[in-house]
């Protein structure tokens, strides 16, 4: 007698609030916090919401949202592609609103329309490289180079490693406002690190700058911008990318 396999548990079920995720609810909210980095889901009844059920109690949108932007987003969500306005203003509005409301497919649509298939291909490659670089920076502490004028090499070693593991890693992977690598370099240069002598801190900032550890991200961004400009013309990169994408979609040729 064969045993039927046990049904796999939906990973989203683990994110349901134990008390306030009602099976018959019709308004689902998500909450992300330090206590719940993977997110917590609430499923509430719309009847308990005081806004949005009647004309007398509408949901008030922030004043920074214009009618043009909101109408464009709704046109994107409700209408088919053949009915989308053929204008850059429409794409800009969809991009702005999608970024504001965290609508991933809206951002992807507007980006694709703006820069085309080859541009989007290049953009995703650059994003992956930057993410790989930032992860490497966050989890590989640069070994401290002690200054010859340092009188406390032991405490400086400990303070430097603590700063990188606790502070730098948090800044790079902040869920809402991750710091850029150049801003991180400025912060390491201008903000005193507790327990680290000034001589060691100055030497480490100079060493990091000399090794280009925190300037590579800006280089990748500049290269991507140049590539996107080149793709708007019949430049050599466009020709090489066209051949690469046509022959092997997962292979990128850089010229």
DRENDO-119455 format. One line per 8 residues: for each residue x, y, z of C-alpha. Coordinates in steps of 0.25 Angstrom, whole numbers, plus 5000, padded with zeros to 4 digits. Example, Ala and Ser with C-alpha at 12.3 -4.5 7.8 and 13.67 -1.06 7.14 Angstrom:
5049/4982/5031  5055/4996/5029 $
END
This chain:
5000/5000/5000  5006/5013/4995  5007/5025/5005  5002/5038/4999  5012/5049/5001  5009/5059/5012  5005/5073/5006  5016/5083/5006 $
5013/5094/5016  5011/5108/5010  5023/5117/5015  5014/5129/5016  5006/5122/5026  5017/5124/5036  5016/5139/5034  5001/5139/5038 $
4998/5146/5051  4994/5136/5061  4982/5145/5066  4979/5155/5055  4979/5147/5042  4964/5143/5039  4961/5133/5028  4949/5141/5024 $
4956/5155/5025  4957/5163/5012  4968/5173/5015  4982/5168/5016  4993/5176/5022  5008/5173/5023  5017/5178/5034  5033/5177/5034 $
5041/5180/5046  5053/5176/5054  5045/5166/5061  5039/5160/5048  5049/5162/5037  5042/5153/5028  5029/5160/5030  5016/5158/5037 $
5003/5157/5030  4989/5162/5036  4976/5158/5029  4965/5168/5034  4951/5170/5031  4948/5183/5023  4936/5186/5032  4946/5190/5044 $
4953/5200/5035  4947/5214/5037  4952/5219/5023  4950/5214/5009  4936/5208/5010  4927/5221/5007  4929/5234/5000  4927/5241/5013 $
4940/5234/5019  4950/5232/5007  4964/5227/5009  4972/5240/5008  4984/5239/4999  4997/5247/5002  4997/5261/4996  5010/5258/4989 $
5002/5249/4980  4997/5256/4968  4984/5252/4960  4992/5249/4948  5001/5240/4955  4990/5232/4962  4982/5232/4949  4994/5226/4942 $
4996/5215/4952  4981/5211/4951  4982/5211/4936  4994/5202/4937  4987/5193/4947  4973/5192/4941  4975/5194/4926  4982/5185/4916 $
4995/5189/4909  4988/5193/4896  4981/5204/4904  4993/5210/4911  4996/5224/4907  5008/5225/4898  5016/5236/4906  5028/5237/4915 $
5019/5244/4925  5011/5232/4927  5023/5223/4929  5029/5233/4939  5016/5233/4947  5016/5218/4947  5030/5218/4952  5028/5228/4963 $
5016/5221/4968  5021/5207/4967  5033/5211/4975  5025/5219/4985  5015/5207/4987  5026/5196/4985  5019/5190/4972  5031/5182/4967 $
5024/5178/4953  5021/5193/4951  5035/5197/4953  5040/5186/4943  5029/5190/4933  5033/5205/4933  5048/5202/4933  5047/5192/4921 $
5039/5202/4913  5049/5213/4916  5062/5206/4912  5057/5194/4904  5061/5179/4905  5076/5181/4903  5076/5192/4914  5068/5184/4924 $
5078/5172/4921  5090/5181/4924  5083/5188/4936  5080/5174/4943  5094/5170/4941  5099/5182/4947  5090/5181/4959  5094/5167/4961 $
5109/5171/4961  5106/5182/4971  5099/5173/4980  5110/5163/4980  5120/5174/4983  5112/5180/4995  5110/5166/5001  5125/5163/5000 $
5128/5177/5006  5118/5174/5018  5123/5160/5022  5138/5162/5019  5144/5171/5030  5157/5178/5024  5169/5174/5033  5173/5185/5041 $
5186/5192/5038  5192/5197/5051  5199/5211/5050  5213/5212/5055  5209/5223/5064  5198/5214/5071  5200/5211/5086  5187/5201/5087 $
5188/5191/5075  5179/5181/5083  5168/5190/5086  5169/5196/5072  5168/5182/5066  5155/5179/5074  5149/5193/5071  5151/5192/5056 $
5145/5178/5055  5133/5182/5064  5130/5194/5056  5130/5186/5043  5122/5175/5048  5112/5182/5056  5111/5196/5049  5116/5195/5035 $
5108/5182/5032  5095/5189/5037  5097/5201/5029  5100/5193/5016  5088/5184/5018  5078/5194/5024  5064/5190/5019  5059/5204/5016 $
5071/5213/5014  5084/5205/5010  5096/5214/5010  5104/5215/4997  5119/5211/4998  5124/5225/4995  5115/5230/5007  5121/5219/5015 $
5135/5223/5012  5132/5238/5016  5126/5233/5029  5138/5224/5032  5146/5237/5030  5138/5247/5037  5132/5239/5049  5141/5235/5060 $
5140/5220/5063  5140/5217/5078  5152/5210/5083  5160/5213/5071  5171/5222/5071  5171/5234/5061  5184/5229/5055  5179/5215/5052 $
5166/5221/5047  5172/5230/5037  5182/5219/5032  5170/5209/5030  5162/5220/5022  5174/5223/5013  5177/5208/5011  5162/5205/5008 $
5162/5216/4998  5175/5212/4992  5170/5198/4990  5157/5203/4983  5149/5195/4993  5137/5205/4994  5139/5212/4980  5136/5200/4972 $
5121/5202/4973  5121/5216/4967  5130/5210/4956  5119/5200/4952  5108/5210/4953  5116/5220/4943  5119/5208/4934  5104/5205/4934 $
5100/5219/4931  5110/5220/4919  5105/5206/4914  5091/5211/4914  5095/5224/4907  5102/5215/4896  5090/5206/4895  5082/5218/4890 $
5091/5219/4878  5097/5208/4869  5109/5208/4878  5119/5196/4879  5113/5191/4892  5099/5190/4886  5104/5182/4874  5112/5173/4883 $
5100/5171/4893  5090/5169/4881  5099/5157/4877  5101/5152/4891  5086/5152/4894  5082/5146/4881  5092/5135/4882  5092/5132/4897 $
5082/5139/4906  5090/5137/4919  5103/5141/4914  5108/5156/4914  5119/5161/4905  5126/5173/4910  5134/5181/4900 $
END
